[in-house]
Amino acid sequence: MTVEEIEELEVSILPVRVMLTKLRQIAFTIKNSTTIVLPEWFLTLTELGLKSRMIPRDVSTRWNSTFDMLNFAVNYKPAINSLTANCDMKMR
């Protein structure tokens, strides 16, 4: 690949990288905030009628973990949107 093609590729995948970074941060915050965000997460899932589950974490040494995290995010998008829209959770 030429330098121009590599730069074009980097620019084209930037939105995907940003989205993956945000999703990883959301998963980390939910898992590690046992007193504030985690109870709100399960409450939101209950209100939306979704099965109570944790967001799968993306682990570099685990096969398919990025796909599992993305697949979960697509299926639980209403809950993720609801939680991140809540100003009290400070996850904007």
Phi and psi restraints in degrees (range 20) as a CNS / XPLOR table:
assign (resid 1 and name C) (resid 2 and name N)
       (resid 2 and name CA) (resid 2 and name C) 1.0 -81.5 20.0 2
assign (resid 2 and name N) (resid 2 and name CA)
       (resid 2 and name C) (resid 3 and name N) 1.0 167.4 20.0 2
assign (resid 2 and name C) (resid 3 and name N)
       (resid 3 and name CA) (resid 3 and name C) 1.0 -61.8 20.0 2
assign (resid 3 and name N) (resid 3 and name CA)
       (resid 3 and name C) (resid 4 and name N) 1.0 -40.1 20.0 2
assign (resid 3 and name C) (resid 4 and name N)
       (resid 4 and name CA) (resid 4 and name C) 1.0 -64.4 20.0 2
assign (resid 4 and name N) (resid 4 and name CA)
       (resid 4 and name C) (resid 5 and name N) 1.0 -40.0 20.0 2
assign (resid 4 and name C) (resid 5 and name N)
       (resid 5 and name CA) (resid 5 and name C) 1.0 -67.0 20.0 2
assign (resid 5 and name N) (resid 5 and name CA)
       (resid 5 and name C) (resid 6 and name N) 1.0 -38.6 20.0 2
assign (resid 5 and name C) (resid 6 and name N)
       (resid 6 and name CA) (resid 6 and name C) 1.0 -65.2 20.0 2
assign (resid 6 and name N) (resid 6 and name CA)
       (resid 6 and name C) (resid 7 and name N) 1.0 -43.3 20.0 2
assign (resid 6 and name C) (resid 7 and name N)
       (resid 7 and name CA) (resid 7 and name C) 1.0 -63.4 20.0 2
assign (resid 7 and name N) (resid 7 and name CA)
       (resid 7 and name C) (resid 8 and name N) 1.0 -40.5 20.0 2
assign (resid 7 and name C) (resid 8 and name N)
       (resid 8 and name CA) (resid 8 and name C) 1.0 -64.4 20.0 2
assign (resid 8 and name N) (resid 8 and name CA)
       (resid 8 and name C) (resid 9 and name N) 1.0 -40.9 20.0 2
assign (resid 8 and name C) (resid 9 and name N)
       (resid 9 and name CA) (resid 9 and name C) 1.0 -62.5 20.0 2
assign (resid 9 and name N) (resid 9 and name CA)
       (resid 9 and name C) (resid 10 and name N) 1.0 -45.2 20.0 2
assign (resid 9 and name C) (resid 10 and name N)
       (resid 10 and name CA) (resid 10 and name C) 1.0 -58.8 20.0 2
assign (resid 10 and name N) (resid 10 and name CA)
       (resid 10 and name C) (resid 11 and name N) 1.0 -42.5 20.0 2
assign (resid 10 and name C) (resid 11 and name N)
       (resid 11 and name CA) (resid 11 and name C) 1.0 -67.2 20.0 2
assign (resid 11 and name N) (resid 11 and name CA)
       (resid 11 and name C) (resid 12 and name N) 1.0 -38.4 20.0 2
assign (resid 11 and name C) (resid 12 and name N)
       (resid 12 and name CA) (resid 12 and name C) 1.0 -72.3 20.0 2
assign (resid 12 and name N) (resid 12 and name CA)
       (resid 12 and name C) (resid 13 and name N) 1.0 -28.8 20.0 2
assign (resid 12 and name C) (resid 13 and name N)
       (resid 13 and name CA) (resid 13 and name C) 1.0 -94.4 20.0 2
assign (resid 13 and name N) (resid 13 and name CA)
       (resid 13 and name C) (resid 14 and name N) 1.0 -0.9 20.0 2
assign (resid 13 and name C) (resid 14 and name N)
       (resid 14 and name CA) (resid 14 and name C) 1.0 -57.4 20.0 2
assign (resid 14 and name N) (resid 14 and name CA)
       (resid 14 and name C) (resid 15 and name N) 1.0 -44.4 20.0 2
assign (resid 14 and name C) (resid 15 and name N)
       (resid 15 and name CA) (resid 15 and name C) 1.0 -60.3 20.0 2
assign (resid 15 and name N) (resid 15 and name CA)
       (resid 15 and name C) (resid 16 and name N) 1.0 -35.0 20.0 2
assign (resid 15 and name C) (resid 16 and name N)
       (resid 16 and name CA) (resid 16 and name C) 1.0 -67.8 20.0 2
assign (resid 16 and name N) (resid 16 and name CA)
       (resid 16 and name C) (resid 17 and name N) 1.0 -42.6 20.0 2
assign (resid 16 and name C) (resid 17 and name N)
       (resid 17 and name CA) (resid 17 and name C) 1.0 -62.2 20.0 2
assign (resid 17 and name N) (resid 17 and name CA)
       (resid 17 and name C) (resid 18 and name N) 1.0 -42.2 20.0 2
assign (resid 17 and name C) (resid 18 and name N)
       (resid 18 and name CA) (resid 18 and name C) 1.0 -63.7 20.0 2
assign (resid 18 and name N) (resid 18 and name CA)
       (resid 18 and name C) (resid 19 and name N) 1.0 -44.0 20.0 2
assign (resid 18 and name C) (resid 19 and name N)
       (resid 19 and name CA) (resid 19 and name C) 1.0 -64.0 20.0 2
assign (resid 19 and name N) (resid 19 and name CA)
       (resid 19 and name C) (resid 20 and name N) 1.0 -42.8 20.0 2
assign (resid 19 and name C) (resid 20 and name N)
       (resid 20 and name CA) (resid 20 and name C) 1.0 -63.4 20.0 2
assign (resid 20 and name N) (resid 20 and name CA)
       (resid 20 and name C) (resid 21 and name N) 1.0 -39.8 20.0 2
assign (resid 20 and name C) (resid 21 and name N)
       (resid 21 and name CA) (resid 21 and name C) 1.0 -62.6 20.0 2
assign (resid 21 and name N) (resid 21 and name CA)
       (resid 21 and name C) (resid 22 and name N) 1.0 -44.6 20.0 2
assign (resid 21 and name C) (resid 22 and name N)
       (resid 22 and name CA) (resid 22 and name C) 1.0 -64.7 20.0 2
assign (resid 22 and name N) (resid 22 and name CA)
       (resid 22 and name C) (resid 23 and name N) 1.0 -41.4 20.0 2
assign (resid 22 and name C) (resid 23 and name N)
       (resid 23 and name CA) (resid 23 and name C) 1.0 -66.0 20.0 2
assign (resid 23 and name N) (resid 23 and name CA)
       (resid 23 and name C) (resid 24 and name N) 1.0 -38.7 20.0 2
assign (resid 23 and name C) (resid 24 and name N)
       (resid 24 and name CA) (resid 24 and name C) 1.0 -62.9 20.0 2
assign (resid 24 and name N) (resid 24 and name CA)
       (resid 24 and name C) (resid 25 and name N) 1.0 -40.5 20.0 2
assign (resid 24 and name C) (resid 25 and name N)
       (resid 25 and name CA) (resid 25 and name C) 1.0 -65.8 20.0 2
assign (resid 25 and name N) (resid 25 and name CA)
       (resid 25 and name C) (resid 26 and name N) 1.0 -39.6 20.0 2
assign (resid 25 and name C) (resid 26 and name N)
       (resid 26 and name CA) (resid 26 and name C) 1.0 -62.5 20.0 2
assign (resid 26 and name N) (resid 26 and name CA)
       (resid 26 and name C) (resid 27 and name N) 1.0 -46.8 20.0 2
assign (resid 26 and name C) (resid 27 and name N)
       (resid 27 and name CA) (resid 27 and name C) 1.0 -61.3 20.0 2
assign (resid 27 and name N) (resid 27 and name CA)
       (resid 27 and name C) (resid 28 and name N) 1.0 -42.6 20.0 2
assign (resid 27 and name C) (resid 28 and name N)
       (resid 28 and name CA) (resid 28 and name C) 1.0 -64.2 20.0 2
assign (resid 28 and name N) (resid 28 and name CA)
       (resid 28 and name C) (resid 29 and name N) 1.0 -43.8 20.0 2
assign (resid 28 and name C) (resid 29 and name N)
       (resid 29 and name CA) (resid 29 and name C) 1.0 -64.7 20.0 2
assign (resid 29 and name N) (resid 29 and name CA)
       (resid 29 and name C) (resid 30 and name N) 1.0 -44.1 20.0 2
assign (resid 29 and name C) (resid 30 and name N)
       (resid 30 and name CA) (resid 30 and name C) 1.0 -62.6 20.0 2
assign (resid 30 and name N) (resid 30 and name CA)
       (resid 30 and name C) (resid 31 and name N) 1.0 -46.0 20.0 2
assign (resid 30 and name C) (resid 31 and name N)
       (resid 31 and name CA) (resid 31 and name C) 1.0 -65.8 20.0 2
assign (resid 31 and name N) (resid 31 and name CA)
       (resid 31 and name C) (resid 32 and name N) 1.0 -38.5 20.0 2
assign (resid 31 and name C) (resid 32 and name N)
       (resid 32 and name CA) (resid 32 and name C) 1.0 -95.6 20.0 2
assign (resid 32 and name N) (resid 32 and name CA)
       (resid 32 and name C) (resid 33 and name N) 1.0 -2.7 20.0 2
assign (resid 32 and name C) (resid 33 and name N)
       (resid 33 and name CA) (resid 33 and name C) 1.0 -107.3 20.0 2
assign (resid 33 and name N) (resid 33 and name CA)
       (resid 33 and name C) (resid 34 and name N) 1.0 77.5 20.0 2
assign (resid 33 and name C) (resid 34 and name N)
       (resid 34 and name CA) (resid 34 and name C) 1.0 -71.9 20.0 2
assign (resid 34 and name N) (resid 34 and name CA)
       (resid 34 and name C) (resid 35 and name N) 1.0 -17.3 20.0 2
assign (resid 34 and name C) (resid 35 and name N)
       (resid 35 and name CA) (resid 35 and name C) 1.0 -102.0 20.0 2
assign (resid 35 and name N) (resid 35 and name CA)
       (resid 35 and name C) (resid 36 and name N) 1.0 -22.4 20.0 2
assign (resid 35 and name C) (resid 36 and name N)
       (resid 36 and name CA) (resid 36 and name C) 1.0 -116.5 20.0 2
assign (resid 36 and name N) (resid 36 and name CA)
       (resid 36 and name C) (resid 37 and name N) 1.0 -63.2 20.0 2
assign (resid 36 and name C) (resid 37 and name N)
       (resid 37 and name CA) (resid 37 and name C) 1.0 -77.9 20.0 2
assign (resid 37 and name N) (resid 37 and name CA)
       (resid 37 and name C) (resid 38 and name N) 1.0 -40.6 20.0 2
assign (resid 37 and name C) (resid 38 and name N)
       (resid 38 and name CA) (resid 38 and name C) 1.0 -59.7 20.0 2
assign (resid 38 and name N) (resid 38 and name CA)
       (resid 38 and name C) (resid 39 and name N) 1.0 -47.8 20.0 2
assign (resid 38 and name C) (resid 39 and name N)
       (resid 39 and name CA) (resid 39 and name C) 1.0 -62.5 20.0 2
assign (resid 39 and name N) (resid 39 and name CA)
       (resid 39 and name C) (resid 40 and name N) 1.0 -36.8 20.0 2
assign (resid 39 and name C) (resid 40 and name N)
       (resid 40 and name CA) (resid 40 and name C) 1.0 -65.8 20.0 2
assign (resid 40 and name N) (resid 40 and name CA)
       (resid 40 and name C) (resid 41 and name N) 1.0 -36.3 20.0 2
assign (resid 40 and name C) (resid 41 and name N)
       (resid 41 and name CA) (resid 41 and name C) 1.0 -60.6 20.0 2
assign (resid 41 and name N) (resid 41 and name CA)
       (resid 41 and name C) (resid 42 and name N) 1.0 -50.1 20.0 2
assign (resid 41 and name C) (resid 42 and name N)
       (resid 42 and name CA) (resid 42 and name C) 1.0 -66.9 20.0 2
assign (resid 42 and name N) (resid 42 and name CA)
       (resid 42 and name C) (resid 43 and name N) 1.0 -34.4 20.0 2
assign (resid 42 and name C) (resid 43 and name N)
       (resid 43 and name CA) (resid 43 and name C) 1.0 -65.0 20.0 2
assign (resid 43 and name N) (resid 43 and name CA)
       (resid 43 and name C) (resid 44 and name N) 1.0 -42.6 20.0 2
assign (resid 43 and name C) (resid 44 and name N)
       (resid 44 and name CA) (resid 44 and name C) 1.0 -63.2 20.0 2
assign (resid 44 and name N) (resid 44 and name CA)
       (resid 44 and name C) (resid 45 and name N) 1.0 -42.4 20.0 2
assign (resid 44 and name C) (resid 45 and name N)
       (resid 45 and name CA) (resid 45 and name C) 1.0 -61.6 20.0 2
assign (resid 45 and name N) (resid 45 and name CA)
       (resid 45 and name C) (resid 46 and name N) 1.0 -41.6 20.0 2
assign (resid 45 and name C) (resid 46 and name N)
       (resid 46 and name CA) (resid 46 and name C) 1.0 -64.1 20.0 2
assign (resid 46 and name N) (resid 46 and name CA)
       (resid 46 and name C) (resid 47 and name N) 1.0 -44.0 20.0 2
assign (resid 46 and name C) (resid 47 and name N)
       (resid 47 and name CA) (resid 47 and name C) 1.0 -63.3 20.0 2
assign (resid 47 and name N) (resid 47 and name CA)
       (resid 47 and name C) (resid 48 and name N) 1.0 -34.4 20.0 2
assign (resid 47 and name C) (resid 48 and name N)
       (resid 48 and name CA) (resid 48 and name C) 1.0 -88.2 20.0 2
assign (resid 48 and name N) (resid 48 and name CA)
       (resid 48 and name C) (resid 49 and name N) 1.0 -3.1 20.0 2
assign (resid 48 and name C) (resid 49 and name N)
       (resid 49 and name CA) (resid 49 and name C) 1.0 73.8 20.0 2
assign (resid 49 and name N) (resid 49 and name CA)
       (resid 49 and name C) (resid 50 and name N) 1.0 27.1 20.0 2
assign (resid 49 and name C) (resid 50 and name N)
       (resid 50 and name CA) (resid 50 and name C) 1.0 -98.7 20.0 2
assign (resid 50 and name N) (resid 50 and name CA)
       (resid 50 and name C) (resid 51 and name N) 1.0 153.8 20.0 2
assign (resid 50 and name C) (resid 51 and name N)
       (resid 51 and name CA) (resid 51 and name C) 1.0 -65.1 20.0 2
assign (resid 51 and name N) (resid 51 and name CA)
       (resid 51 and name C) (resid 52 and name N) 1.0 136.2 20.0 2
assign (resid 51 and name C) (resid 52 and name N)
       (resid 52 and name CA) (resid 52 and name C) 1.0 -72.8 20.0 2
assign (resid 52 and name N) (resid 52 and name CA)
       (resid 52 and name C) (resid 53 and name N) 1.0 111.3 20.0 2
assign (resid 52 and name C) (resid 53 and name N)
       (resid 53 and name CA) (resid 53 and name C) 1.0 -144.3 20.0 2
assign (resid 53 and name N) (resid 53 and name CA)
       (resid 53 and name C) (resid 54 and name N) 1.0 156.1 20.0 2
assign (resid 53 and name C) (resid 54 and name N)
       (resid 54 and name CA) (resid 54 and name C) 1.0 -89.6 20.0 2
assign (resid 54 and name N) (resid 54 and name CA)
       (resid 54 and name C) (resid 55 and name N) 1.0 152.5 20.0 2
assign (resid 54 and name C) (resid 55 and name N)
       (resid 55 and name CA) (resid 55 and name C) 1.0 -70.6 20.0 2
assign (resid 55 and name N) (resid 55 and name CA)
       (resid 55 and name C) (resid 56 and name N) 1.0 126.4 20.0 2
assign (resid 55 and name C) (resid 56 and name N)
       (resid 56 and name CA) (resid 56 and name C) 1.0 -62.1 20.0 2
assign (resid 56 and name N) (resid 56 and name CA)
       (resid 56 and name C) (resid 57 and name N) 1.0 136.6 20.0 2
assign (resid 56 and name C) (resid 57 and name N)
       (resid 57 and name CA) (resid 57 and name C) 1.0 -85.7 20.0 2
assign (resid 57 and name N) (resid 57 and name CA)
       (resid 57 and name C) (resid 58 and name N) 1.0 145.9 20.0 2
assign (resid 57 and name C) (resid 58 and name N)
       (resid 58 and name CA) (resid 58 and name C) 1.0 -84.5 20.0 2
assign (resid 58 and name N) (resid 58 and name CA)
       (resid 58 and name C) (resid 59 and name N) 1.0 115.2 20.0 2
assign (resid 58 and name C) (resid 59 and name N)
       (resid 59 and name CA) (resid 59 and name C) 1.0 -118.2 20.0 2
assign (resid 59 and name N) (resid 59 and name CA)
       (resid 59 and name C) (resid 60 and name N) 1.0 126.4 20.0 2
assign (resid 59 and name C) (resid 60 and name N)
       (resid 60 and name CA) (resid 60 and name C) 1.0 -62.9 20.0 2
assign (resid 60 and name N) (resid 60 and name CA)
       (resid 60 and name C) (resid 61 and name N) 1.0 -28.3 20.0 2
assign (resid 60 and name C) (resid 61 and name N)
       (resid 61 and name CA) (resid 61 and name C) 1.0 -93.7 20.0 2
assign (resid 61 and name N) (resid 61 and name CA)
       (resid 61 and name C) (resid 62 and name N) 1.0 1.9 20.0 2
assign (resid 61 and name C) (resid 62 and name N)
       (resid 62 and name CA) (resid 62 and name C) 1.0 -107.4 20.0 2
assign (resid 62 and name N) (resid 62 and name CA)
       (resid 62 and name C) (resid 63 and name N) 1.0 123.9 20.0 2
assign (resid 62 and name C) (resid 63 and name N)
       (resid 63 and name CA) (resid 63 and name C) 1.0 -62.0 20.0 2
assign (resid 63 and name N) (resid 63 and name CA)
       (resid 63 and name C) (resid 64 and name N) 1.0 131.9 20.0 2
assign (resid 63 and name C) (resid 64 and name N)
       (resid 64 and name CA) (resid 64 and name C) 1.0 69.8 20.0 2
assign (resid 64 and name N) (resid 64 and name CA)
       (resid 64 and name C) (resid 65 and name N) 1.0 10.2 20.0 2
assign (resid 64 and name C) (resid 65 and name N)
       (resid 65 and name CA) (resid 65 and name C) 1.0 -68.3 20.0 2
assign (resid 65 and name N) (resid 65 and name CA)
       (resid 65 and name C) (resid 66 and name N) 1.0 -31.4 20.0 2
assign (resid 65 and name C) (resid 66 and name N)
       (resid 66 and name CA) (resid 66 and name C) 1.0 -66.2 20.0 2
assign (resid 66 and name N) (resid 66 and name CA)
       (resid 66 and name C) (resid 67 and name N) 1.0 -44.0 20.0 2
assign (resid 66 and name C) (resid 67 and name N)
       (resid 67 and name CA) (resid 67 and name C) 1.0 -61.9 20.0 2
assign (resid 67 and name N) (resid 67 and name CA)
       (resid 67 and name C) (resid 68 and name N) 1.0 -43.4 20.0 2
assign (resid 67 and name C) (resid 68 and name N)
       (resid 68 and name CA) (resid 68 and name C) 1.0 -60.6 20.0 2
assign (resid 68 and name N) (resid 68 and name CA)
       (resid 68 and name C) (resid 69 and name N) 1.0 -41.6 20.0 2
assign (resid 68 and name C) (resid 69 and name N)
       (resid 69 and name CA) (resid 69 and name C) 1.0 -64.9 20.0 2
assign (resid 69 and name N) (resid 69 and name CA)
       (resid 69 and name C) (resid 70 and name N) 1.0 -44.5 20.0 2
assign (resid 69 and name C) (resid 70 and name N)
       (resid 70 and name CA) (resid 70 and name C) 1.0 -67.0 20.0 2
assign (resid 70 and name N) (resid 70 and name CA)
       (resid 70 and name C) (resid 71 and name N) 1.0 -41.0 20.0 2
assign (resid 70 and name C) (resid 71 and name N)
       (resid 71 and name CA) (resid 71 and name C) 1.0 -62.6 20.0 2
assign (resid 71 and name N) (resid 71 and name CA)
       (resid 71 and name C) (resid 72 and name N) 1.0 -42.2 20.0 2
assign (resid 71 and name C) (resid 72 and name N)
       (resid 72 and name CA) (resid 72 and name C) 1.0 -61.5 20.0 2
assign (resid 72 and name N) (resid 72 and name CA)
       (resid 72 and name C) (resid 73 and name N) 1.0 -44.5 20.0 2
assign (resid 72 and name C) (resid 73 and name N)
       (resid 73 and name CA) (resid 73 and name C) 1.0 -62.8 20.0 2
assign (resid 73 and name N) (resid 73 and name CA)
       (resid 73 and name C) (resid 74 and name N) 1.0 -36.6 20.0 2
assign (resid 73 and name C) (resid 74 and name N)
       (resid 74 and name CA) (resid 74 and name C) 1.0 -66.3 20.0 2
assign (resid 74 and name N) (resid 74 and name CA)
       (resid 74 and name C) (resid 75 and name N) 1.0 -44.3 20.0 2
assign (resid 74 and name C) (resid 75 and name N)
       (resid 75 and name CA) (resid 75 and name C) 1.0 -72.0 20.0 2
assign (resid 75 and name N) (resid 75 and name CA)
       (resid 75 and name C) (resid 76 and name N) 1.0 -29.2 20.0 2
assign (resid 75 and name C) (resid 76 and name N)
       (resid 76 and name CA) (resid 76 and name C) 1.0 -109.6 20.0 2
assign (resid 76 and name N) (resid 76 and name CA)
       (resid 76 and name C) (resid 77 and name N) 1.0 23.7 20.0 2
assign (resid 76 and name C) (resid 77 and name N)
       (resid 77 and name CA) (resid 77 and name C) 1.0 -55.5 20.0 2
assign (resid 77 and name N) (resid 77 and name CA)
       (resid 77 and name C) (resid 78 and name N) 1.0 -42.6 20.0 2
assign (resid 77 and name C) (resid 78 and name N)
       (resid 78 and name CA) (resid 78 and name C) 1.0 -59.7 20.0 2
assign (resid 78 and name N) (resid 78 and name CA)
       (resid 78 and name C) (resid 79 and name N) 1.0 -38.7 20.0 2
assign (resid 78 and name C) (resid 79 and name N)
       (resid 79 and name CA) (resid 79 and name C) 1.0 -70.0 20.0 2
assign (resid 79 and name N) (resid 79 and name CA)
       (resid 79 and name C) (resid 80 and name N) 1.0 -41.0 20.0 2
assign (resid 79 and name C) (resid 80 and name N)
       (resid 80 and name CA) (resid 80 and name C) 1.0 -65.1 20.0 2
assign (resid 80 and name N) (resid 80 and name CA)
       (resid 80 and name C) (resid 81 and name N) 1.0 -43.4 20.0 2
assign (resid 80 and name C) (resid 81 and name N)
       (resid 81 and name CA) (resid 81 and name C) 1.0 -62.9 20.0 2
assign (resid 81 and name N) (resid 81 and name CA)
       (resid 81 and name C) (resid 82 and name N) 1.0 -41.4 20.0 2
assign (resid 81 and name C) (resid 82 and name N)
       (resid 82 and name CA) (resid 82 and name C) 1.0 -64.3 20.0 2
assign (resid 82 and name N) (resid 82 and name CA)
       (resid 82 and name C) (resid 83 and name N) 1.0 -42.8 20.0 2
assign (resid 82 and name C) (resid 83 and name N)
       (resid 83 and name CA) (resid 83 and name C) 1.0 -68.7 20.0 2
assign (resid 83 and name N) (resid 83 and name CA)
       (resid 83 and name C) (resid 84 and name N) 1.0 -42.2 20.0 2
assign (resid 83 and name C) (resid 84 and name N)
       (resid 84 and name CA) (resid 84 and name C) 1.0 -74.6 20.0 2
assign (resid 84 and name N) (resid 84 and name CA)
       (resid 84 and name C) (resid 85 and name N) 1.0 -21.8 20.0 2
assign (resid 84 and name C) (resid 85 and name N)
       (resid 85 and name CA) (resid 85 and name C) 1.0 -79.7 20.0 2
assign (resid 85 and name N) (resid 85 and name CA)
       (resid 85 and name C) (resid 86 and name N) 1.0 -18.5 20.0 2
assign (resid 85 and name C) (resid 86 and name N)
       (resid 86 and name CA) (resid 86 and name C) 1.0 -73.0 20.0 2
assign (resid 86 and name N) (resid 86 and name CA)
       (resid 86 and name C) (resid 87 and name N) 1.0 113.3 20.0 2
assign (resid 86 and name C) (resid 87 and name N)
       (resid 87 and name CA) (resid 87 and name C) 1.0 -62.7 20.0 2
assign (resid 87 and name N) (resid 87 and name CA)
       (resid 87 and name C) (resid 88 and name N) 1.0 -28.4 20.0 2
assign (resid 87 and name C) (resid 88 and name N)
       (resid 88 and name CA) (resid 88 and name C) 1.0 -68.9 20.0 2
assign (resid 88 and name N) (resid 88 and name CA)
       (resid 88 and name C) (resid 89 and name N) 1.0 -22.9 20.0 2
assign (resid 88 and name C) (resid 89 and name N)
       (resid 89 and name CA) (resid 89 and name C) 1.0 -82.7 20.0 2
assign (resid 89 and name N) (resid 89 and name CA)
       (resid 89 and name C) (resid 90 and name N) 1.0 -15.8 20.0 2
assign (resid 89 and name C) (resid 90 and name N)
       (resid 90 and name CA) (resid 90 and name C) 1.0 54.1 20.0 2
assign (resid 90 and name N) (resid 90 and name CA)
       (resid 90 and name C) (resid 91 and name N) 1.0 46.9 20.0 2
assign (resid 90 and name C) (resid 91 and name N)
       (resid 91 and name CA) (resid 91 and name C) 1.0 -118.1 20.0 2
assign (resid 91 and name N) (resid 91 and name CA)
       (resid 91 and name C) (resid 92 and name N) 1.0 23.4 20.0 2
